[in-house]
Amino acid sequence: MGKTKKQQHRKCTGLFITGTDTGVGKTYVAALIARQLCQEGLRVGVYKPVASGCRQERGRLVPEDALNLWEAAGRPATLERVCPQYFAAPLAPHLAAALEGKKVDWAEILSGARFWQSHCELLIVEGVGGLMSPLDEDHYVADLASRLGYPLVVVTRNALGAINHTLQTLIAACAFEDGLPIAGVVINDTLPPGQDLSAEYNPRELERRCGPPILARVHFGAKEFDRKVDWASLATPGKDLDQEPASEW
């Protein structure tokens, strides 16, 4: 007997990649995870539901972060499936959309996730900015993370302020609705060695102060994590998107 649509949805596990801010390296880390999982033989899906600040190329917009994710995962489906909504201005998505006379479509965000849940074994979802970055007039990135139900991988920039930014993000995740599941933290070195003294101390301080584990560190320019991480074991099945949530903001 063939699998039903809902059975296929339950089979797919996932991770939700978020960050302590914009520009912390979420896409770089998500691409490393996707590439590793593909090398391990998993059928990986990647989803960047909304993007802004996209570059122009030959008269059309290119969602570069989504393109990098798509290539890291071996180009599954199409780039349009990876990022169905993208805009030019480097602003929060709903503001960037408004400049083009458009609106971010929440229903399309969820339908895009449904597609991937039935077309891959493990789905990597990347948010925009941080957890409390707005997606549209009514929803934040945290709303999407909550609706999907995948564990968070929090990417933090290894620079001055990392301790405060990371702890604030973890507190926000725990306080949002009934609490968002957290797989752990990835420390990303965005500067060459020696340019920020705090980079020597942040990893130890974060190990000591964070409740969730420090999963890995990415040294500046590295093509792999500093340790072996079993990402597939951290991924869990998401929520049933065909079922209406009990409440939404």
N, C-alpha and C positions, 0 to 999 in steps of 0.2 A: 504494500500500500504506500502511495506517495506521501511525503511529508506535507502537512498543512502549512499555510502561511505563518500561523502563530508559532508552530513548532520550529520553523526556520528562524523566526525572530528570536526565540529563546535560546537557540543554539549559539548565536553570535555573542561573543564576549567583547568587552571594550575597555578603553582607557580614555580619560578626558584630560587633555593637556592644557593647563592654565598657567598663568604667570603672576609674579608679584607686581608687574607693571607692563607697559608696552616696551618692546625693544629689548627684552631680556633673553631672547633666544628660544622662544617656544617652538618655532618652526624647525630650527636647527636640531633641537633635542627630539622633537616628534619624528623628524626624518631619520635620525639615527636609530630610533626605536623601530620604525617601520622597516628600515633596511635590515636590521638584525633579525626581526621576525620573519621576513621573507627568506632570508638565508637559512632559517631554521625550518623552512618548508611550509609555513602557514600561508593561507590565502588572506591577505591583509587588505582592508579597506581604509581609506583616509578621507576625512571630511572636515572641510573648513567652511562652514555653512554661510558665513558672511565675511567679506573682506573690504577694506577701504584703503586709500592711499595707493591704488594700483597704477602701474606705469602704462604709458601709451606706447604702442609699438605698431607701426605701419597702419595708423589710423584706428586701432582698436585697443581696448583696455586688456591688460594681462594681469591676472591675480598671481603675482610672483610667488608668494608663500605657498599657495595651493599648487602651483606648478612644481615647486621643489618637493612637496609632499607626494604628489602624484608620481614623479619620477623615482623617488626613493622607494615607493611601494611597487614599482614595476609597471606603472601606467595602467592600473585597473580601471575598467569602465571608461569614462571620459572625463576630461578636465572640468566640463560643465557639471558633472555629477559631484565632483570633489568640491567645487565652489560655485553654487548656482546663483549667488547674489554678490555682486562686487561693484565697487564705486571708485571714482577717481580721487576725490578730496581726502587728504590725510586727517580725517575727523572720525568721531564715533560714527558707526554705520548709519544710524538714523539721520544724523546731520548731513553726512556725505550723500545719502540718498536724496534728501530734500533738495540739495543743490542741483540735482538732476531731475527734479520734478517727480521723484519716485518715493516709495515707502518700502521699508524692510518688511517682508512677508513672513510672519511667524509660522503660519500654516505650511508654507513652503520649506521652512527650516526643518520642521518635523517630518514632512513627507520625504525630504532628502535623506534624513536619518533612517527612515523606514526602508528606503531602497537599499542602503548599505547593509542593514541588518539581515536582509535576505540574499545578499550577494557576496558575503565574506565570512570568514571564520572569526576574525578579530578586527574590530573597528577602532581606529585611532581618530578621535575628534579633537580638533584644536580650536580653542576659543579665540576671542579678540581681546587685547589688553589684559586686564585682570578680572577677577570674579565679579566686581561691581561695575564693570564697564557696561553701559547700556547698549542693547542690541536694537531696540525700537523704543517707542514711547512708553511701553508697559513692561518690557522684559529686560533683565540683565543677563550677563553670561551665567551667573549663578542659577538663574531660572532654567536655562538650557541644561546645565549640568545636573540639576535636580530632576528635570523631566526625563533625561536619558538614564540617569542612575549609575553611570560608570564611575569607578574610583578616580580621584584626581591625582595627577602627577603635577606637582607645583614646581615650576622652573623659576629659580631665583638668580639674579645677576650677582656674581661674586665681586662686589664693590662696596664702598662705604654706604651704609644704610641697609645692607642685606639682612641684618638680624631683625631690625624693626619691620621692614617690608615683609619678610617671610612670616614672622609671628603674626602680624596683622592679617595676612592672607589666611593663615591657618585658623585664626580666631573667627574670621568672617565665615569660613567654610563650616566650622562647627556650629556657629550661631544661626546660619541660614536655614529657615524652615525647621525641619527635624534633624538638621545636620547633614552635610554632604560627606560621603565616604572618601577617605584620603589614603592613597597607596603610599605616598611619601614625597620627598623633595629631591630635586636634581639641582646641583650647584653648577652654574655655567660661567666659566671664565671668559668674559667678553673683552678683556684687555690683556695685552702681553704682560708677562711676568715683570714685576718691579714698578709698574705704573700706579699701583694702588696698594699701600701698605696693609690695608684691612683684609686684602685677599689672602694674606698668610694666616689670619686669625679667624676669619669667618667660618670656615668649615668646622673647626673645633667648637666654636661657640654655638653653631647651629646644631651640631651633634648633641651638645649638652642641653640645649634649651628647647628644641623641638620635641613635641610628643611623637608625631609620625616619624618614621625612619628617614635618614638621608640615604637615598637609594644609590646615588652615584654622583660623580663629578665629571665635568667635561673640561679638560684643560684647553687653553687658548689654541685654536686651530686644529684640535684633535679630531680624528675621524671615528673615534670610538670612545666608549665610557672608560673610566679609570678602573672599573671592576666589572665582573660578570654579573648581569642582572637577568633573572628569569621573568621577563616582562609578561609572558603568556600566563604565568601562575598568578600574577597580580591582577590581570584582567578578569572581570566578572560579567555575567549576563546583565543586560540593561533592563529597564522597565518596559512593559508592554505599551507601545505607543498607540495601539488601537483602542486602548482603554482610557477614558477621560480621567485626568487627575482629580483628586478629591477637591482641591481648590487651587486657584492661581491668583497671583497678584493682579 
